[in-house]
Amino acid sequence: IWDVVVVCDSGRVFLIEPLKNSLACVHEIVDFVAFTVATDGASDIVLLGGAPASESAETSSTVWRLDIGVSEASPMFIEGVPEDYEESIAQAYCRGLQALRGVVGKSSSNSGANWDTDGVDIVCFFIQDMEEEITQTIQVVLTVAVGAQSATLKALSVNEIYFEEHPDRLLVHTAWLPDWSLLVLGASGSSDLALFSSHADHTEGMEAGWVALAPPEGKQLVCPQADSQDQITALRGLAFITTFTGEVNRKGASADAPKLKAPPVVLLAASDGSVGVHFVDHGWAAPPHLPRPKAAAKAKSASTMKAQPPEKAVFAAGGGTPG
């Protein structure tokens, strides 16, 4: 049975412990209004993302460290932010956090590792209200220091996901594939999905160690069009499936081209109730089907990224049709 950390619309944070039949508020909104949370392993430390601080606040950080064991929260200092982006990140809303366990080359690939004892990479999704009603998104990869007191920026990318306006409610959806060192990221209110990779095939010669992939036109992961075909739907959820065993034709390929055999499948739930189905054409071994956690398991829920050439993008030959 898993313990659960929940962030409410009000910005308060609750800890649910099913085995103890317990529900407790572990963070009030006196100093910081939370929007999102990231957890790692069995640590009592969780990270919160939230609203920019008021002008009278002593810190401008929108990422905080919360010890749910004692209900104490404190701002996290982020080092290494490029000077050109310091003000933007300080004024942006942190609306999504995703811990990246199992990053190739890091000891956090050990299933028992957490940020109590080991540095862990996380992705932060920021959204900023600019002048003239322009909305900017900033995607940042941080390495969280042991104890989660501070973090260092590793990579930064801007406007990988487009919003016409800042939605009142925003939920970030992610799928992290450690075997491919690939993160799929999207957000409600937008039809776009972004792909970030730290795989050696994509990052050779890249100082940041991360890149934003750029599949060619017609091969991107996007939400399906509405039935009326006059507008694009927005994302409501995504899932990555590795148990599909059938064969499908490659999108855009000739009739005699080899079929995809047992390809991984990406499902995109759209705002009109439809589901987009994308089959992944890839050159790497498919990520394994992971078993469910054992019942006794406990869990509480730089350099600028540069777009890779289409021929190197893992989804470059993928595609899909709305279903």
N, C-alpha and C positions, 0 to 999 in steps of 0.2 A: 504494500500500500504506500502510495507516494504522498508526501506532504506537499501543499500547494501554496504559492505566494500569489496573491491577487491584488492588482491595482484597480481601484474604483474610479468612476468618472470624477468624483470629487477630488482625487489626488491622494486619498488615504490608501494605506497599504495594509492588507490583512494576511495573516498566516492561518491556514486551515490544516489541522492535524487530525485526519480521520480516525487513527487508532486511539487517540485520546478524546475523541468526540469534542474537539476544541476549535474555537474560532476566536482569534485575538487580533486587535489592531496593533500593528508594530510600527506604524509611521503616521503621524498627524501632519497637517499641512501648515504648521506654524512658520517654518523657514523655507520649505521646498514643496512645490506641487508636482507630484509624480505622474507620469503618463505611461511608463513602461518599465519592465524589470527583466534582468538577466540573472540566471543562477548557474552555478557550476558545481557538480558533484554533490557531496554531502556537507559542503561548507555552510556555516551559519551566516556568511557574508553574501549579500546579494547587491547587485548594482541597479540603481534607479536612474532613468532618464526623465527629464521633465522640462518645465517652463523656465525661461530666462529669469534671472534674479532681478529684483527691483533695484532702482538706482541707489537706494540706501543700504543695500546688502554689502557685506564685507567681501563676498566672493561672487564671481560671475559664472561659475561652473554650472552646467546643466546636466552633469553626470555625478551622482552621489553614491557613496558607500553606505550601506545599511546593515548593521549587525542585528539580525532578527532575534538573537538570543537575549539581548538586553535592550532592544528597541532604541538604538542610538544611530543617528545618521550624521554624516559629515561629507562636505564636498570633496570630490576627487580632483586633484591637480593634474592637468594634462600637459605634458612636456612636448616640445618639438613641433608645436603648431607653427606653420609658416606665417610670417608677419602679415602677409596680405590677407590671411584668413582668420586672424585672431579675433577681430571685431565681429565677423560674420558668425563664427561658432559661438561666441559669447552671447549673441543676440538671437540665435536660432533655438527652436524647440527640438529637444531630443525625443523623437517619437518612436524609436525602435532600437533595441539592443539584441545582439545574438552572440553568445559565446561560441567560439570555434574550437571544439575539442577534437584532438586527433590531427592537428596540423602537422604535415610531414616535416620531419627534422626537429620537432619539439618534443620534449619528454611528456608533454600533456597528452600525447597519444595514449599513454597509460590510462586504463579505465579508472584507476584510483586517484588520478591527479586532480588537483583543484587549486584555486588561487590562494589558498592558505599556505601552500608549499611550493608552488610552481607558477611561473609566468604563463598567462593564458591570453590568446588573442581574442578580441571581440570586434564586431562591426557595429558602428553607431550610425543611425539614420537621422539626420537633422533636416528640418524644414524652416526656412526663414522668409518672413514677409519683407519684401523690398519696396522701394519707392515705386509709384505709379502702378500699384496693385500687382506687382510682379512677385511670383513665388519661386524661390530658389531651393533646391535640395542639395544637401552635402552628405556624401557617404565617406565615412572615415574608418580605417582599421587602426585599432589601438592594441598595444601589448600592456596588459595589466600586471603591475608589479606584485611580487609576493606580498600577501596581506591586503591587496587591493587598496592601498593608501594613495597610489598614484598610477599614472599610465603614460605611455610614450606613443606619440603618433607615428605610425609606420607608413601609411598611404592615405591619400585623399583624392576624391573624385567629385565633380560637380555636375548636377542636373542629369544624372543617369535615368531618373524617373521624373516625368513631367506632370505638373499640376496646373490647371487653369487658374485655380484659386486654392487657398489654404482651407481644407475642409474642417468643419467644426469637430467632427470625430474622425479619427484616423487610426487604423490598425495596420501594422506592418506584418507581412507574411514572409517567412523564410523557409528554405530547405538547404541544410548544410550537408554536403556529401564529402566526408573526410577522405574516402578512397580516391576521389578525384580532386581533392583540395578545391572544391567548387562551391560557391554560395549563390543560390538563386534568391533574389530579393524583390518583393513587390509591396504595394501599399494600396489600401482601399482608397477610392477616389481617383485612381489612375488606372489606365489600361496597360501601362508599361511594366516590364520586369527587367531587372538588371542582373548581369552575370559577372561575378568577381572570382578570380582564380589566383591561387598561389602555387599552381603546379609548375614543375620545372620546365615542362614543354612550352609554357606560356611566358615564363618570367626570366628566361635567360637574358642576361645583360641588363635587367631591370633592378635598379638599386632598391626600390621600395619592397620588392618581393611579392607584390600584388599587381594585378592588371584588371581593368574593366574590359571584358570581351565585347566584340562588336560583330555579331552575325550579320551576313549580307541581307539586303532587301528581300523580303518574302520568307526569310528563315528565322526571324526573331520570335522570341517568346512574347506574345501579346494576347490580351483577352480577345475573344471572338466578337465579331460585329453583332449588333442586335438583329432580331428577326426582320425588322424593317429595312436593314442594310443602310440606314441613314445616320447611324451613330455607333460609336465604339462603346462597349460595356466597360465597367470598372471591376477591378479584382475584388473578390470576396474570400478567396482561399486558394491554397495550392497544395499539391501532394506529389511526391516522387515515388513511383512504384517500380520494383525490380522483379516482380513475380510473373509478369506477362510472358507467356510461352508461345504466342502465335507468330505469324509472318505477315509483314505489311510491305507494300510498295514504297520505294523511296519517293518523296515528294519532288516533283519536277524532273525525275529521271526518265529515261527511255523505257519502253515496255519490256525490253529484254534485259534490263539492269538487274543485278542480283537483289533479291528482297532482303529486308531487314529481318533477322531471325532473333526472336525473343528480345527485342529492344527495351530498354528502360522507358517508362512512360511518365510524362508530366501531365497532371490534370489541373486545369485552371477553372475554378468556380467563378462565374461572372455575375454581375449585378442584376441581370434579367432572368436569372435562374438556370441558364444554360451552363454547360461544361465544355471547355476547350480541351481537346486531346492532342498532345504532341508526342511523337515517337522520336527518340534520340538516336541519331546516327553517330557513332563514336568509334574511336580506334583503341580505347582502353578497355580493360576488363570491367564488366558491369559491376557496380557496387553490390556486395552481398546482401541477401535478405536477412535482416537482423532479427533475432528472436526477441520475444517480449522480455522485459526485465523480470527477474525473479521476485516473488512476492515479498521477500525480505529486504529488497533494495530500498534505499532511502534517497530521495532527491527532492530538492526544493527548487519546485520549478523556478611635412616630410616631402616625401617625394609625391608628386602628383601621379595618380594612376593614368596610364595611357591606353587607349583602345588598341586591341590587337588586330592585326590584319584578318579579314574574314576567313582566309584559308586555314588559320590556326584555331578558329573558334570551335569549341566543342559542340555547339549546336548549329554549326554552319550548314550541315547537310540535314539537319533535323527539320521538323515541320509538323503540321497537324491540321486538323479540320475541326470546326466546332461540332459538338455532339450533344 
